[in-house]
Amino acid sequence: MIFNLIEENLKKSNPVVLVTVVDARGSSPGKQGFKMLVDKNGRIAGTVGGGSTEWHAVNKAREMIEKGEEHFFETLNLSPESTETSSLCGGKVSFFYELFTLAVKVFIFGCGHVGENVARLCSLAGYNVTALDNRKEIIDNLPDEIYNRAIHFDYTGKEAYKDLGITSNSYAVVLTHQHISDYDVVKNIYLVCPDIAYIGLIGSKTKIQKNIKKLKQEMPDIDLKNLYSPVGIRIGGESAFEIALSIVAEIQAVRHGIEADHLRISYDNI
């Protein structure tokens, strides 16, 4: 039943966390093999024993959904002296948490030659790809197999960004055909989701410095730690495919916390 519920929720794009009791000792109310399914609002089905221990597990699962954390393991001490729960039963219980969600979302703003190649590579890598461009003819001619959504999009409207579903676990690549459009996209992403995992912005150092200076003037408290500009890592090559490969490699490196030779400049003195 629980696995049917996981499938049903994923079809509706609702992320869920499966909590499993993998070990239980002493007087733990949850027994090995107990399972519970949690969505962003709380428990959906199953149990890991009830009481404060289950409440703790529900809160941890909801936190994982919010942060996009994929796996977590913990052992809780259930003695009366424990600060982890208010349980009085004694014993210990170990939980394994597993997040079920659709593929990590990548938003590609600007789908010319580089953008199309980024979409193709991201699709092959298993990402959920949203392709956006303000040129309808570009969107209409994108190959269907390289994206999950293709949107004819006005880069200037903040409200439209709210409907895209950008979260702290999302990645955005900004490759529009106009300097001012690049700025509009980056600014609106920061307004809607300042803690997005990654924003990759293409451009020359001069144009990037100009955009960053303007961002800092209009948004004095902005934190640019998630901005990678110039976008990509140093792998060599200047073709549209090679640039796209550099960008997708950078997304992979950021996602998995791997050190890489990023092309981005320092923004400190801009």
C-alpha positions as CSV (number, residue, x, y, z in Angstrom):
1,M,0.0,0.0,0.0
2,I,2.7,2.5,0.9
3,F,4.6,1.9,-2.4
4,N,1.3,2.5,-4.3
5,L,1.0,5.8,-2.4
6,I,4.5,6.8,-3.3
7,E,3.7,6.2,-7.0
8,E,0.4,8.2,-6.7
9,N,2.2,11.1,-5.1
10,L,5.0,11.2,-7.6
11,K,2.4,11.3,-10.4
12,K,1.1,14.5,-8.8
13,S,4.7,15.8,-8.4
14,N,4.4,15.6,-4.6
15,P,7.7,14.6,-2.9
16,V,7.4,12.1,-0.1
17,V,9.7,10.6,2.5
18,L,9.7,6.9,3.4
19,V,10.8,6.4,7.0
20,T,11.8,2.8,7.9
21,V,12.7,1.4,11.3
22,V,15.9,-0.5,10.6
23,D,16.7,-1.4,14.1
24,A,14.9,-1.3,17.5
25,R,16.2,-2.3,20.9
26,G,14.8,-2.4,24.4
27,S,11.2,-1.0,24.8
28,S,11.0,0.9,21.6
29,P,7.4,1.2,20.4
30,G,8.5,1.0,16.8
31,K,9.6,-2.5,15.6
32,Q,12.1,-3.4,12.9
33,G,10.4,-3.1,9.5
34,F,7.8,-0.6,10.5
35,K,7.3,2.0,7.7
36,M,5.7,5.5,7.6
37,L,5.2,7.8,4.6
38,V,5.3,11.5,5.1
39,D,4.6,14.4,2.7
40,K,5.2,18.2,3.2
41,N,2.1,18.4,5.5
42,G,2.8,15.4,7.7
43,R,2.2,11.7,7.9
44,I,0.2,10.1,5.1
45,A,0.3,6.4,6.0
46,G,1.9,3.8,8.2
47,T,3.6,4.2,11.6
48,V,7.1,4.0,13.2
49,G,5.6,3.5,16.6
50,G,3.6,6.6,17.5
51,G,4.3,9.2,20.2
52,S,7.1,11.7,20.4
53,T,9.4,9.4,18.5
54,E,7.1,9.4,15.5
55,W,6.5,13.1,15.8
56,H,10.3,13.6,15.6
57,A,10.5,11.4,12.5
58,V,7.6,13.3,10.8
59,N,9.4,16.7,11.4
60,K,12.7,15.3,10.1
61,A,11.0,14.0,7.0
62,R,9.3,17.3,6.3
63,E,12.6,19.1,6.7
64,M,14.2,16.8,4.2
65,I,11.4,17.6,1.7
66,E,12.0,21.3,2.2
67,K,15.8,21.0,1.7
68,G,15.8,18.3,-0.9
69,E,17.9,16.0,1.3
70,E,17.9,12.6,-0.4
71,H,18.8,10.2,2.5
72,F,19.3,10.3,6.2
73,F,20.0,7.8,9.0
74,E,19.8,8.3,12.7
75,T,19.6,6.4,16.0
76,L,17.5,7.8,18.8
77,N,18.0,7.2,22.5
78,L,14.5,6.7,24.0
79,S,15.5,6.8,27.7
80,P,13.8,9.4,29.9
81,E,17.1,11.3,30.2
82,S,17.4,11.7,26.4
83,T,17.1,15.2,25.0
84,E,16.3,13.7,21.5
85,T,12.7,12.8,22.4
86,S,10.4,12.9,25.4
87,S,9.8,9.2,25.3
88,L,9.7,7.3,28.6
89,C,9.8,3.8,27.1
90,G,13.6,3.3,27.0
91,G,15.6,1.6,24.4
92,K,16.9,2.8,21.1
93,V,15.5,3.0,17.6
94,S,17.2,3.6,14.2
95,F,15.4,5.2,11.3
96,F,16.4,5.4,7.6
97,Y,14.8,8.2,5.7
98,E,14.5,8.1,1.9
99,L,13.2,11.0,-0.2
100,F,11.1,10.1,-3.3
101,T,10.8,12.9,-5.7
102,L,10.8,13.6,-9.4
103,A,14.2,14.2,-10.9
104,V,16.1,17.4,-9.9
105,K,14.8,20.3,-11.8
106,V,17.0,22.3,-14.2
107,F,15.6,25.6,-15.7
108,I,17.2,26.7,-18.9
109,F,16.5,30.3,-19.8
110,G,17.4,30.9,-23.4
111,C,17.3,27.9,-25.7
112,G,19.6,28.8,-28.6
113,H,22.4,26.5,-29.7
114,V,24.1,26.3,-26.3
115,G,20.8,26.1,-24.4
116,E,19.5,23.3,-26.6
117,N,22.6,21.3,-26.0
118,V,22.4,21.9,-22.2
119,A,18.8,20.7,-22.3
120,R,19.8,17.6,-24.3
121,L,22.7,16.7,-21.9
122,C,20.6,17.4,-18.8
123,S,17.9,15.2,-20.1
124,L,20.4,12.4,-20.7
125,A,21.7,12.8,-17.2
126,G,18.2,12.3,-15.8
127,Y,17.3,15.8,-14.8
128,N,13.8,17.3,-15.1
129,V,14.3,20.0,-17.8
130,T,12.2,23.1,-18.2
131,A,13.2,25.1,-21.3
132,L,12.2,28.7,-21.4
133,D,12.6,31.4,-24.1
134,N,10.9,34.6,-25.0
135,R,11.1,33.7,-28.7
136,K,8.2,31.5,-29.6
137,E,9.8,30.1,-32.7
138,I,12.7,28.8,-30.6
139,I,10.4,27.0,-28.2
140,D,8.2,25.6,-31.0
141,N,11.2,24.0,-32.7
142,L,12.9,22.4,-29.7
143,P,13.0,18.6,-30.0
144,D,10.4,17.0,-27.7
145,E,12.8,14.4,-26.2
146,I,15.1,17.0,-24.6
147,Y,12.7,18.7,-22.2
148,N,9.9,18.0,-19.7
149,R,8.4,21.4,-20.2
150,A,8.9,24.1,-22.9
151,I,7.5,27.5,-22.1
152,H,7.3,30.7,-24.2
153,F,8.3,33.0,-21.4
154,D,8.4,36.7,-20.6
155,Y,11.7,37.2,-18.7
156,T,10.6,40.5,-17.1
157,G,7.6,39.4,-15.0
158,K,8.3,38.4,-11.4
159,E,4.9,36.7,-10.9
160,A,5.6,34.3,-13.7
161,Y,8.7,33.0,-11.9
162,K,6.6,32.1,-8.9
163,D,4.6,29.6,-11.0
164,L,7.7,27.7,-12.3
165,G,8.3,25.7,-9.1
166,I,11.8,26.9,-8.5
167,T,13.1,25.6,-5.1
168,S,16.3,25.5,-3.1
169,N,17.0,22.1,-4.8
170,S,16.7,23.6,-8.3
171,Y,19.4,24.6,-10.9
172,A,19.1,27.5,-13.3
173,V,21.2,28.2,-16.4
174,V,20.8,31.7,-17.9
175,L,21.7,31.8,-21.6
176,T,19.4,34.4,-23.1
177,H,20.3,36.2,-26.3
178,Q,20.2,39.7,-24.7
179,H,22.3,41.2,-22.0
180,I,19.4,42.9,-20.3
181,S,17.4,39.7,-20.4
182,D,20.2,37.9,-18.5
183,Y,19.9,40.5,-15.8
184,D,16.1,40.3,-15.6
185,V,16.2,36.5,-15.2
186,V,18.9,36.4,-12.5
187,K,17.3,39.2,-10.5
188,N,13.8,37.6,-10.7
189,I,15.2,34.2,-9.6
190,Y,16.8,35.8,-6.6
191,L,13.6,37.6,-5.7
192,V,11.6,34.3,-5.9
193,C,14.1,31.8,-4.5
194,P,17.4,33.4,-3.2
195,D,18.6,30.0,-1.9
196,I,18.4,28.2,-5.2
197,A,21.1,25.6,-5.4
198,Y,22.8,27.1,-8.5
199,I,22.5,29.9,-11.1
200,G,24.9,29.6,-14.0
201,L,25.2,32.9,-16.0
202,I,26.9,33.0,-19.4
203,G,28.7,36.1,-20.6
204,S,32.0,38.0,-20.9
205,K,33.7,39.2,-17.8
206,T,32.8,42.8,-18.7
207,K,29.1,42.1,-19.1
208,I,29.1,39.9,-15.9
209,Q,30.7,42.6,-13.9
210,K,28.1,45.1,-15.1
211,N,25.2,42.9,-14.2
212,I,26.6,42.0,-10.8
213,K,27.3,45.7,-10.0
214,K,23.7,46.5,-10.8
215,L,22.4,43.5,-8.8
216,K,24.4,44.7,-5.7
217,Q,23.0,48.3,-6.1
218,E,19.4,47.2,-6.4
219,M,19.6,44.3,-3.9
220,P,22.2,45.3,-1.3
221,D,21.7,42.2,0.8
222,I,22.1,39.7,-2.0
223,D,24.2,36.6,-1.4
224,L,25.9,35.5,-4.6
225,K,27.5,32.3,-3.3
226,N,25.2,30.3,-5.6
227,L,26.0,32.3,-8.8
228,Y,28.5,30.8,-11.2
229,S,29.5,33.3,-13.8
230,P,31.1,32.9,-16.3
231,V,29.2,29.6,-16.2
232,G,31.0,26.3,-16.6
233,I,34.2,24.5,-15.6
234,R,37.5,24.7,-17.4
235,I,37.5,21.7,-19.9
236,G,38.5,23.5,-23.1
237,G,36.6,24.0,-26.4
238,E,34.4,26.7,-27.8
239,S,31.7,25.0,-29.7
240,A,28.1,25.1,-28.5
241,F,28.3,21.4,-27.4
242,E,31.6,21.9,-25.6
243,I,30.2,25.0,-23.7
244,A,27.1,23.0,-22.8
245,L,29.2,20.0,-21.6
246,S,31.2,22.4,-19.4
247,I,28.0,23.8,-17.9
248,V,26.4,20.4,-17.2
249,A,29.6,19.2,-15.7
250,E,29.5,22.2,-13.4
251,I,25.9,21.4,-12.4
252,Q,27.0,17.8,-11.5
253,A,30.0,19.1,-9.5
254,V,27.9,21.5,-7.5
255,R,25.1,19.0,-6.9
256,H,27.5,16.4,-5.6
257,G,29.8,18.7,-3.7
258,I,32.9,18.0,-5.9
259,E,35.7,20.5,-6.2
260,A,36.1,21.7,-9.8
261,D,38.0,24.3,-11.8
262,H,35.1,26.8,-12.1
263,L,35.3,29.6,-14.6
264,R,33.5,32.1,-12.4
265,I,35.1,35.2,-11.2
266,S,35.3,36.8,-7.8
267,Y,32.4,39.2,-7.1
268,D,33.9,40.7,-3.9
269,N,35.3,43.9,-5.4
270,I,32.6,44.7,-7.9
